[in-house]
Amino acid sequence: QAQLRESGGGSAHAGGSLRLSCAASGRTLVGYRMGWCRQAPGKEREFVARLSWSGGTPYYADSVKGRFSISRDNAQNMVYLQMNSLKPEDTAVYYCAADSAGVEYWGKGSMVTVTS
């Protein structure tokens, strides 16, 4: 069983930056895709970004493309989300996730608030 824990959330002004980190523990996540989703108040959870175990081409939601960047450090069991040019509509709880062959793990989330 793996545990994922997000950190680095908080508040930023529009146009600012934040970096989210996700630490995995409990088991190795070799071969797992890792990524980020978010859930804004009153809305459904939505995909933000994901990256395969080997790295390669990251995938982003259109709403964050060009502003957010996902990366991972497999040796440290970490995944990151660099968020630049933040907008008020980026305000949400951000969740780290890992999945492979139908097995999913989720963190408890980290709140990001962007003020105009």
ZAGUBA-911551 format. One line per field, with one value per atom (N, C-alpha, C, O): residue number from 1; residue in three letters; atom name; x negated, y negated, z. Coordinates in pm, 1 decimal. Layout:
<nodes>
num	NUM  ...
residuo	Ala  ...
atomo	CA  ...
px	X  ...
py	Y  ...
pz	Z  ...
</nodes>
This chain:
<nodes>
num	1  1  1  1  2  2  2  2  3  3  3  3  4  4  4  4  5  5  5  5  6  6  6  6  7  7  7  7  8  8  8  8  9  9  9  9  10  10  10  10  11  11  11  11  12  12  12  12  13  13  13  13  14  14  14  14  15  15  15  15  16  16  16  16  17  17  17  17  18  18  18  18  19  19  19  19  20  20  20  20  21  21  21  21  22  22  22  22  23  23  23  23  24  24  24  24  25  25  25  25  26  26  26  26  27  27  27  27  28  28  28  28  29  29  29  29  30  30  30  30  31  31  31  31  32  32  32  32  33  33  33  33  34  34  34  34  35  35  35  35  36  36  36  36  37  37  37  37  38  38  38  38  39  39  39  39  40  40  40  40  41  41  41  41  42  42  42  42  43  43  43  43  44  44  44  44  45  45  45  45  46  46  46  46  47  47  47  47  48  48  48  48  49  49  49  49  50  50  50  50  51  51  51  51  52  52  52  52  53  53  53  53  54  54  54  54  55  55  55  55  56  56  56  56  57  57  57  57  58  58  58  58  59  59  59  59  60  60  60  60  61  61  61  61  62  62  62  62  63  63  63  63  64  64  64  64  65  65  65  65  66  66  66  66  67  67  67  67  68  68  68  68  69  69  69  69  70  70  70  70  71  71  71  71  72  72  72  72  73  73  73  73  74  74  74  74  75  75  75  75  76  76  76  76  77  77  77  77  78  78  78  78  79  79  79  79  80  80  80  80  81  81  81  81  82  82  82  82  83  83  83  83  84  84  84  84  85  85  85  85  86  86  86  86  87  87  87  87  88  88  88  88  89  89  89  89  90  90  90  90  91  91  91  91  92  92  92  92  93  93  93  93  94  94  94  94  95  95  95  95  96  96  96  96  97  97  97  97  98  98  98  98  99  99  99  99  100  100  100  100  101  101  101  101  102  102  102  102  103  103  103  103  104  104  104  104  105  105  105  105  106  106  106  106  107  107  107  107  108  108  108  108  109  109  109  109  110  110  110  110  111  111  111  111  112  112  112  112  113  113  113  113  114  114  114  114  115  115  115  115  116  116  116  116
residuo	Gln  Gln  Gln  Gln  Ala  Ala  Ala  Ala  Gln  Gln  Gln  Gln  Leu  Leu  Leu  Leu  Arg  Arg  Arg  Arg  Glu  Glu  Glu  Glu  Ser  Ser  Ser  Ser  Gly  Gly  Gly  Gly  Gly  Gly  Gly  Gly  Gly  Gly  Gly  Gly  Ser  Ser  Ser  Ser  Ala  Ala  Ala  Ala  His  His  His  His  Ala  Ala  Ala  Ala  Gly  Gly  Gly  Gly  Gly  Gly  Gly  Gly  Ser  Ser  Ser  Ser  Leu  Leu  Leu  Leu  Arg  Arg  Arg  Arg  Leu  Leu  Leu  Leu  Ser  Ser  Ser  Ser  Cys  Cys  Cys  Cys  Ala  Ala  Ala  Ala  Ala  Ala  Ala  Ala  Ser  Ser  Ser  Ser  Gly  Gly  Gly  Gly  Arg  Arg  Arg  Arg  Thr  Thr  Thr  Thr  Leu  Leu  Leu  Leu  Val  Val  Val  Val  Gly  Gly  Gly  Gly  Tyr  Tyr  Tyr  Tyr  Arg  Arg  Arg  Arg  Met  Met  Met  Met  Gly  Gly  Gly  Gly  Trp  Trp  Trp  Trp  Cys  Cys  Cys  Cys  Arg  Arg  Arg  Arg  Gln  Gln  Gln  Gln  Ala  Ala  Ala  Ala  Pro  Pro  Pro  Pro  Gly  Gly  Gly  Gly  Lys  Lys  Lys  Lys  Glu  Glu  Glu  Glu  Arg  Arg  Arg  Arg  Glu  Glu  Glu  Glu  Phe  Phe  Phe  Phe  Val  Val  Val  Val  Ala  Ala  Ala  Ala  Arg  Arg  Arg  Arg  Leu  Leu  Leu  Leu  Ser  Ser  Ser  Ser  Trp  Trp  Trp  Trp  Ser  Ser  Ser  Ser  Gly  Gly  Gly  Gly  Gly  Gly  Gly  Gly  Thr  Thr  Thr  Thr  Pro  Pro  Pro  Pro  Tyr  Tyr  Tyr  Tyr  Tyr  Tyr  Tyr  Tyr  Ala  Ala  Ala  Ala  Asp  Asp  Asp  Asp  Ser  Ser  Ser  Ser  Val  Val  Val  Val  Lys  Lys  Lys  Lys  Gly  Gly  Gly  Gly  Arg  Arg  Arg  Arg  Phe  Phe  Phe  Phe  Ser  Ser  Ser  Ser  Ile  Ile  Ile  Ile  Ser  Ser  Ser  Ser  Arg  Arg  Arg  Arg  Asp  Asp  Asp  Asp  Asn  Asn  Asn  Asn  Ala  Ala  Ala  Ala  Gln  Gln  Gln  Gln  Asn  Asn  Asn  Asn  Met  Met  Met  Met  Val  Val  Val  Val  Tyr  Tyr  Tyr  Tyr  Leu  Leu  Leu  Leu  Gln  Gln  Gln  Gln  Met  Met  Met  Met  Asn  Asn  Asn  Asn  Ser  Ser  Ser  Ser  Leu  Leu  Leu  Leu  Lys  Lys  Lys  Lys  Pro  Pro  Pro  Pro  Glu  Glu  Glu  Glu  Asp  Asp  Asp  Asp  Thr  Thr  Thr  Thr  Ala  Ala  Ala  Ala  Val  Val  Val  Val  Tyr  Tyr  Tyr  Tyr  Tyr  Tyr  Tyr  Tyr  Cys  Cys  Cys  Cys  Ala  Ala  Ala  Ala  Ala  Ala  Ala  Ala  Asp  Asp  Asp  Asp  Ser  Ser  Ser  Ser  Ala  Ala  Ala  Ala  Gly  Gly  Gly  Gly  Val  Val  Val  Val  Glu  Glu  Glu  Glu  Tyr  Tyr  Tyr  Tyr  Trp  Trp  Trp  Trp  Gly  Gly  Gly  Gly  Lys  Lys  Lys  Lys  Gly  Gly  Gly  Gly  Ser  Ser  Ser  Ser  Met  Met  Met  Met  Val  Val  Val  Val  Thr  Thr  Thr  Thr  Val  Val  Val  Val  Thr  Thr  Thr  Thr  Ser  Ser  Ser  Ser
atomo	N  CA  C  O  N  CA  C  O  N  CA  C  O  N  CA  C  O  N  CA  C  O  N  CA  C  O  N  CA  C  O  N  CA  C  O  N  CA  C  O  N  CA  C  O  N  CA  C  O  N  CA  C  O  N  CA  C  O  N  CA  C  O  N  CA  C  O  N  CA  C  O  N  CA  C  O  N  CA  C  O  N  CA  C  O  N  CA  C  O  N  CA  C  O  N  CA  C  O  N  CA  C  O  N  CA  C  O  N  CA  C  O  N  CA  C  O  N  CA  C  O  N  CA  C  O  N  CA  C  O  N  CA  C  O  N  CA  C  O  N  CA  C  O  N  CA  C  O  N  CA  C  O  N  CA  C  O  N  CA  C  O  N  CA  C  O  N  CA  C  O  N  CA  C  O  N  CA  C  O  N  CA  C  O  N  CA  C  O  N  CA  C  O  N  CA  C  O  N  CA  C  O  N  CA  C  O  N  CA  C  O  N  CA  C  O  N  CA  C  O  N  CA  C  O  N  CA  C  O  N  CA  C  O  N  CA  C  O  N  CA  C  O  N  CA  C  O  N  CA  C  O  N  CA  C  O  N  CA  C  O  N  CA  C  O  N  CA  C  O  N  CA  C  O  N  CA  C  O  N  CA  C  O  N  CA  C  O  N  CA  C  O  N  CA  C  O  N  CA  C  O  N  CA  C  O  N  CA  C  O  N  CA  C  O  N  CA  C  O  N  CA  C  O  N  CA  C  O  N  CA  C  O  N  CA  C  O  N  CA  C  O  N  CA  C  O  N  CA  C  O  N  CA  C  O  N  CA  C  O  N  CA  C  O  N  CA  C  O  N  CA  C  O  N  CA  C  O  N  CA  C  O  N  CA  C  O  N  CA  C  O  N  CA  C  O  N  CA  C  O  N  CA  C  O  N  CA  C  O  N  CA  C  O  N  CA  C  O  N  CA  C  O  N  CA  C  O  N  CA  C  O  N  CA  C  O  N  CA  C  O  N  CA  C  O  N  CA  C  O  N  CA  C  O  N  CA  C  O  N  CA  C  O  N  CA  C  O  N  CA  C  O  N  CA  C  O  N  CA  C  O  N  CA  C  O  N  CA  C  O  N  CA  C  O  N  CA  C  O  N  CA  C  O  N  CA  C  O  N  CA  C  O  N  CA  C  O  N  CA  C  O
px	-83.6  0.0  -87.7  -179.9  -60.1  -137.2  -60.1  62.9  -134.7  -75.6  -136.5  -257.6  -52.5  -96.5  -62.5  47.3  -157.8  -134.2  -179.3  -295.5  -86.2  -115.3  -164.1  -128.9  -244.1  -287.2  -315.0  -327.6  -324.3  -360.1  -243.5  -263.4  -122.3  -7.7  -9.2  -96.8  88.2  97.6  164.6  247.3  128.6  191.1  91.0  -27.7  140.0  56.8  145.5  266.7  83.7  155.8  156.9  70.6  253.4  258.5  127.0  74.2  75.9  -52.4  -169.6  -281.4  -144.6  -250.4  -273.9  -218.4  -357.6  -396.8  -388.8  -406.0  -362.5  -370.1  -424.7  -411.1  -485.9  -535.5  -479.4  -500.4  -408.4  -356.2  -451.2  -511.3  -463.5  -543.1  -454.4  -358.3  -488.1  -415.2  -517.9  -599.3  -512.6  -604.9  -530.8  -424.6  -586.9  -528.9  -605.5  -728.3  -532.3  -596.2  -514.8  -403.4  -570.1  -498.3  -530.3  -532.8  -554.7  -593.9  -653.8  -631.2  -729.8  -786.0  -677.8  -583.0  -692.8  -595.4  -658.8  -630.2  -744.9  -807.6  -699.4  -612.3  -706.2  -611.4  -481.6  -400.8  -459.6  -335.1  -342.6  -444.9  -232.8  -215.8  -185.7  -119.7  -234.0  -200.1  -151.2  -192.2  -64.0  -8.4  66.2  63.4  132.5  207.1  347.0  367.1  442.8  578.4  615.0  544.5  724.0  768.3  919.2  989.0  967.7  1111.2  1138.4  1102.2  1202.4  1239.3  1369.4  1446.7  1394.7  1517.6  1641.3  1658.7  1727.0  1850.1  1836.4  1933.0  1716.4  1694.8  1642.6  1601.7  1644.5  1593.0  1440.1  1379.5  1380.7  1235.8  1198.1  1267.3  1088.0  1045.3  895.6  817.5  860.2  720.7  640.9  689.9  516.5  427.1  304.7  275.9  232.2  109.7  72.1  108.7  -0.5  -51.0  -179.8  -209.7  -256.1  -386.4  -409.4  -379.0  -462.2  -485.8  -606.9  -681.3  -625.4  -739.9  -872.7  -964.8  -881.2  -1006.6  -1025.7  -1127.3  -930.8  -939.1  -872.9  -752.5  -946.1  -889.0  -798.1  -818.5  -700.1  -611.9  -508.9  -431.5  -506.5  -401.8  -271.9  -272.9  -162.5  -31.9  30.1  22.5  91.4  150.4  292.7  327.2  373.6  503.3  481.2  385.6  567.9  554.5  550.9  484.3  621.0  632.4  501.5  486.4  407.1  280.5  160.2  47.8  182.6  72.6  -3.9  55.4  -136.7  -220.6  -245.1  -330.4  -170.6  -188.8  -237.5  -315.3  -192.0  -229.0  -329.3  -331.7  -412.2  -511.1  -521.8  -542.3  -507.8  -517.3  -653.1  -706.6  -707.6  -834.0  -834.3  -751.9  -926.2  -933.9  -1078.2  -1164.0  -1102.6  -1233.3  -1208.2  -1170.2  -1229.4  -1197.7  -1284.9  -1239.6  -1407.0  -1497.9  -1448.0  -1468.2  -1382.8  -1331.1  -1182.5  -1125.1  -1119.0  -973.8  -896.0  -805.3  -933.9  -871.6  -816.3  -868.9  -709.4  -658.3  -625.7  -583.1  -646.4  -631.9  -538.4  -522.2  -478.8  -400.0  -439.6  -405.0  -511.8  -547.9  -435.3  -400.8  -379.5  -265.5  -305.0  -331.2  -309.2  -345.0  -225.7  -128.1  -235.1  -128.9  8.0  103.1  15.7  138.5  254.4  237.8  372.1  495.4  593.2  583.6  685.6  784.8  859.8  898.7  880.0  950.6  867.2  916.7  740.9  659.0  684.4  632.5  762.4  795.0  866.5  970.3  810.0  864.9  783.9  678.4  836.0  755.7  685.5  749.6  555.7  475.5  439.1  389.3  465.2  441.0  331.1  328.2  242.5  141.3  199.3  272.4  167.2  219.2  115.0  29.1  124.9  38.7  126.8  217.4  101.6  182.6  102.9  12.1  141.4  81.7  172.7  209.9  208.1  287.3  410.9  442.2  480.0  604.7  589.9  690.2  468.8  446.1  419.2  333.8  490.4  474.6  444.3  493.4  362.3  337.1  358.6  325.8  414.3  442.1  391.7  396.0  344.1  312.7  437.9  545.2  424.3  538.8  563.6  667.2  469.6  489.5  420.5  392.0  394.3  332.0  403.6  420.6  445.4  524.9  436.3  334.0  476.9  411.9  516.4  622.5  485.5  576.9  506.2  398.9  565.4  507.6  601.9  718.8  549.3  630.5  595.2  480.6  695.2  673.3  624.8  601.0
py	118.9  0.0  -124.7  -135.5  -217.6  -340.5  -455.3  -459.4  -547.1  -671.4  -787.3  -791.9  -880.1  -999.4  -1120.2  -1130.2  -1211.6  -1330.6  -1453.8  -1465.4  -1545.3  -1669.4  -1777.1  -1776.8  -1867.5  -1984.5  -2097.9  -2076.1  -2218.4  -2333.3  -2419.0  -2520.4  -2381.4  -2465.0  -2593.1  -2614.0  -2677.3  -2803.1  -2907.1  -2875.3  -3032.5  -3143.3  -3214.0  -3221.8  -3264.9  -3342.9  -3445.4  -3427.2  -3552.3  -3649.7  -3603.9  -3527.3  -3650.4  -3620.1  -3661.4  -3769.8  -3573.3  -3595.0  -3538.0  -3533.0  -3494.9  -3439.2  -3291.4  -3233.0  -3232.4  -3092.3  -3018.1  -3076.2  -2890.4  -2797.7  -2665.8  -2633.6  -2590.9  -2458.5  -2356.8  -2366.5  -2260.3  -2151.3  -2032.8  -2003.5  -1965.7  -1843.9  -1730.2  -1751.1  -1611.3  -1492.0  -1385.7  -1345.2  -1341.1  -1238.7  -1106.2  -1098.5  -1004.0  -869.9  -786.1  -792.2  -708.0  -620.3  -491.3  -481.9  -395.3  -271.0  -159.4  -42.7  -192.8  -92.1  -164.3  -283.4  -89.6  -149.2  -169.9  -91.9  -272.8  -301.3  -283.5  -357.7  -183.9  -152.7  -119.7  -36.3  -185.5  -159.6  -237.6  -231.7  -309.6  -384.0  -517.0  -585.5  -551.3  -690.2  -773.4  -727.0  -895.5  -985.3  -1116.7  -1158.6  -1180.2  -1303.0  -1383.1  -1353.9  -1484.3  -1576.5  -1597.8  -1608.2  -1603.9  -1645.5  -1758.1  -1782.3  -1825.9  -1932.5  -1936.7  -1891.7  -1991.4  -2007.5  -2146.2  -2177.6  -2227.7  -2361.8  -2356.3  -2261.6  -2455.6  -2457.1  -2445.3  -2522.3  -2348.1  -2331.4  -2265.7  -2258.5  -2217.0  -2154.0  -2012.8  -1973.0  -1937.4  -1801.6  -1802.4  -1898.1  -1693.0  -1679.1  -1670.6  -1606.1  -1736.3  -1734.9  -1705.5  -1732.8  -1649.5  -1617.3  -1745.3  -1841.6  -1745.4  -1858.7  -1817.4  -1877.2  -1715.5  -1676.2  -1534.4  -1489.0  -1465.1  -1333.4  -1305.3  -1365.8  -1209.5  -1174.1  -1026.4  -975.5  -957.2  -814.5  -788.6  -880.6  -663.5  -624.6  -663.4  -710.2  -643.9  -668.7  -815.3  -851.5  -897.9  -1038.2  -1056.0  -1033.7  -1094.7  -1106.9  -1228.4  -1328.9  -1218.6  -1332.5  -1348.5  -1256.3  -1463.0  -1487.2  -1527.5  -1577.5  -1505.5  -1545.3  -1647.3  -1634.2  -1748.9  -1856.7  -1885.0  -1866.0  -1930.5  -1984.1  -2112.5  -2185.9  -2138.5  -2258.6  -2384.5  -2481.9  -2382.8  -2501.8  -2539.1  -2652.3  -2445.8  -2474.9  -2464.7  -2494.3  -2423.5  -2403.5  -2534.0  -2639.9  -2524.5  -2642.6  -2717.5  -2806.0  -2682.5  -2750.6  -2655.7  -2695.3  -2531.4  -2432.2  -2334.0  -2309.1  -2278.8  -2181.0  -2070.1  -2096.6  -1945.5  -1830.6  -1764.3  -1755.0  -1718.7  -1646.2  -1543.2  -1549.6  -1449.5  -1347.9  -1308.8  -1320.2  -1262.5  -1211.2  -1070.8  -1052.9  -972.7  -834.2  -785.5  -706.7  -830.5  -786.7  -833.3  -766.1  -948.8  -1004.8  -978.5  -1020.0  -910.4  -885.8  -1016.6  -1029.2  -1112.5  -1244.6  -1281.4  -1240.5  -1359.3  -1421.5  -1567.1  -1598.8  -1653.6  -1796.6  -1857.9  -1806.3  -1967.4  -2046.8  -2193.4  -2256.1  -2246.0  -2386.8  -2464.1  -2437.1  -2559.0  -2635.8  -2781.7  -2849.1  -2829.6  -2967.7  -3041.2  -2979.5  -3171.4  -3255.5  -3214.3  -3196.4  -3200.0  -3151.0  -3246.7  -3368.4  -3186.8  -3260.8  -3229.7  -3123.5  -3319.1  -3288.9  -3158.0  -3089.5  -3123.4  -2997.5  -2873.4  -2761.5  -2891.5  -2778.4  -2742.5  -2642.3  -2822.2  -2795.0  -2661.2  -2639.5  -2571.6  -2436.5  -2359.9  -2404.5  -2244.3  -2147.1  -2060.5  -2004.7  -2049.3  -1973.7  -1838.4  -1830.5  -1733.2  -1597.2  -1531.4  -1542.3  -1463.9  -1382.0  -1241.3  -1192.6  -1177.5  -1044.0  -958.2  -1007.1  -828.3  -731.2  -616.6  -574.3  -566.0  -454.3  -362.9  -404.7  -234.9  -134.8  -13.3  38.8  31.0  154.0  155.9  257.7  44.9  39.1  12.6  -2.3  6.3  -25.8  -174.7  -228.2  -241.4  -386.0  -420.5  -356.9  -522.5  -581.1  -731.5  -793.4  -789.2  -932.4  -994.1  -931.8  -1116.9  -1192.0  -1258.6  -1247.6  -1327.8  -1392.0  -1532.9  -1593.0  -1584.3  -1712.6  -1828.0  -1823.8  -1931.3  -2054.0  -2171.3  -2176.5  -2265.5  -2378.2  -2484.0  -2523.5  -2529.0  -2641.0  -2748.9  -2723.9  -2869.1  -2982.3  -3093.8  -3138.6  -3138.1  -3245.0  -3364.0  -3353.6  -3476.7  -3597.4  -3696.3  -3704.5  -3770.4  -3866.3  -3999.4  -4092.7
pz	0.0  0.0  0.0  80.8  -88.7  -97.5  -34.8  -37.5  20.8  71.7  -4.9  -26.8  -45.0  -114.4  -28.6  26.3  -17.8  63.1  -13.1  -52.0  -33.7  -104.2  -7.4  110.6  -58.3  17.8  -79.9  -200.4  -26.6  -109.6  -152.3  -219.2  -115.7  -148.6  -66.4  17.6  -91.9  -19.2  -104.4  -189.9  -81.1  -152.6  -240.8  -209.1  -351.1  -442.6  -511.5  -522.9  -556.8  -637.1  -782.2  -825.0  -855.7  -997.8  -1063.9  -1038.7  -1148.0  -1212.2  -1136.3  -1187.6  -1014.6  -932.6  -958.6  -1051.6  -874.2  -890.9  -758.3  -651.1  -768.2  -655.2  -707.8  -825.9  -618.8  -655.5  -557.9  -437.0  -611.3  -530.5  -535.8  -639.2  -422.7  -414.4  -366.2  -292.1  -409.1  -365.4  -329.6  -412.6  -204.5  -157.1  -145.6  -83.8  -204.5  -198.4  -98.2  -91.3  -20.7  76.5  88.4  36.8  154.9  182.1  86.1  125.2  -38.0  -136.4  -256.4  -277.6  -333.2  -452.2  -557.6  -567.0  -634.7  -740.1  -877.6  -971.6  -886.4  -1015.5  -1117.4  -1092.6  -1231.1  -1337.2  -1328.8  -1421.5  -1221.5  -1205.8  -1279.8  -1278.2  -1343.8  -1387.6  -1264.4  -1171.3  -1264.4  -1154.8  -1212.0  -1320.3  -1138.3  -1191.4  -1087.5  -967.9  -1137.3  -1052.4  -1108.0  -1229.0  -1016.8  -1048.5  -952.6  -854.6  -980.8  -891.2  -884.5  -975.4  -775.8  -758.5  -702.3  -588.9  -783.4  -742.0  -661.9  -676.9  -577.5  -498.3  -586.9  -681.3  -555.6  -629.5  -764.2  -840.1  -795.5  -926.1  -908.9  -799.8  -1018.4  -1015.2  -1025.9  -1074.2  -979.5  -990.3  -1138.0  -1216.8  -1175.0  -1313.8  -1323.9  -1232.7  -1437.2  -1467.3  -1487.7  -1546.8  -1437.8  -1459.2  -1540.1  -1643.7  -1493.5  -1562.4  -1520.9  -1412.4  -1606.9  -1570.0  -1645.0  -1747.9  -1588.6  -1643.0  -1619.5  -1511.6  -1717.9  -1703.9  -1614.7  -1580.7  -1578.0  -1494.5  -1560.6  -1493.7  -1688.7  -1759.4  -1796.6  -1856.0  -1762.9  -1802.3  -1936.1  -1948.5  -2034.4  -2167.1  -2178.3  -2110.2  -2262.6  -2290.1  -2179.5  -2153.8  -2114.2  -2014.9  -2084.1  -2196.6  -2016.5  -2067.5  -1972.7  -1850.6  -2032.3  -1955.3  -2001.3  -2117.9  -1907.7  -1945.0  -2024.8  -1999.9  -2118.4  -2200.6  -2114.5  -2149.6  -2003.9  -1919.8  -1850.6  -1804.5  -1842.9  -1773.6  -1866.8  -1826.2  -1989.8  -2083.5  -2102.6  -2123.1  -2095.5  -2111.0  -1981.5  -1975.8  -1877.3  -1747.9  -1638.5  -1551.8  -1642.6  -1542.0  -1600.9  -1721.5  -1512.1  -1555.9  -1451.7  -1333.2  -1497.2  -1408.0  -1423.9  -1534.4  -1313.1  -1316.0  -1203.8  -1112.5  -1210.7  -1106.0  -1081.2  -1168.7  -959.7  -919.1  -866.4  -750.7  -950.6  -911.8  -797.4  -714.3  -792.1  -685.8  -549.4  -448.3  -548.1  -423.1  -404.3  -303.5  -499.4  -493.9  -480.6  -398.4  -563.4  -559.0  -696.5  -800.0  -694.3  -816.6  -783.1  -672.0  -880.2  -858.1  -962.2  -1072.8  -923.5  -1017.7  -999.2  -899.1  -1096.0  -1096.2  -1164.1  -1279.2  -1092.9  -1144.4  -1157.8  -1058.2  -1279.4  -1309.1  -1369.2  -1412.0  -1371.6  -1429.2  -1376.0  -1452.0  -1246.3  -1183.9  -1208.4  -1217.0  -1219.3  -1240.9  -1127.6  -1066.0  -1099.5  -995.3  -1021.1  -926.5  -1146.5  -1178.7  -1150.8  -1164.4  -1112.0  -1069.3  -923.1  -874.1  -854.3  -714.8  -703.2  -765.6  -622.6  -609.0  -505.2  -460.0  -469.1  -395.1  -498.0  -586.9  -486.4  -581.9  -520.2  -407.9  -596.4  -551.1  -634.4  -756.9  -565.4  -630.1  -648.1  -561.9  -758.1  -784.8  -853.2  -926.5  -827.3  -894.6  -942.2  -870.3  -1061.9  -1109.2  -1200.0  -1271.9  -1193.5  -1280.1  -1281.9  -1176.7  -1399.6  -1417.1  -1328.6  -1267.0  -1322.3  -1247.0  -1099.0  -1029.1  -1049.7  -908.8  -897.2  -968.1  -809.5  -793.1  -648.1  -554.9  -632.4  -501.4  -512.2  -613.4  -406.1  -404.2  -274.7  -168.6  -285.0  -165.9  -112.4  -171.8  0.1  62.5  9.9  38.2  -65.8  -130.5  -61.7  58.0  -139.7  -90.2  -153.9  -275.7  -70.8  -119.3  -183.1  -127.0  -300.4  -369.1  -390.1  -447.5  -343.2  -358.5  -433.7  -393.0  -542.1  -623.0  -619.8  -656.8  -575.1  -563.3  -673.7  -717.9  -716.5  -825.4  -770.5  -847.2
</nodes>
